[in-house]
Amino acid sequence: GSMGPVAPNRVFKGKNLAGRMGGDRVTIQNLEVVQVVPEKNVILIKGNVPGAKKSLITIKSAVKAGK
């Protein structure tokens, strides 16, 4: 396949090319811990948690106060 027309002799800005996606550290602040079940090693959190399924996450106490 081609990357673009022959006439401009260049690749247009914004052309989709191969690259890396993801792998960035993401921080979500002030999520509420709903329940901790130590028997099943489960922590229930209210809200979205970034990352893939069964990936490791770090939980810290809040630095900024919630509203």
Secondary structure by P-SEA (a helix, b strand, c coil): cccccccccccccccbbbbbcccbbbbbcccccccccccccbbbbcccccccccbbbbbbccccccc
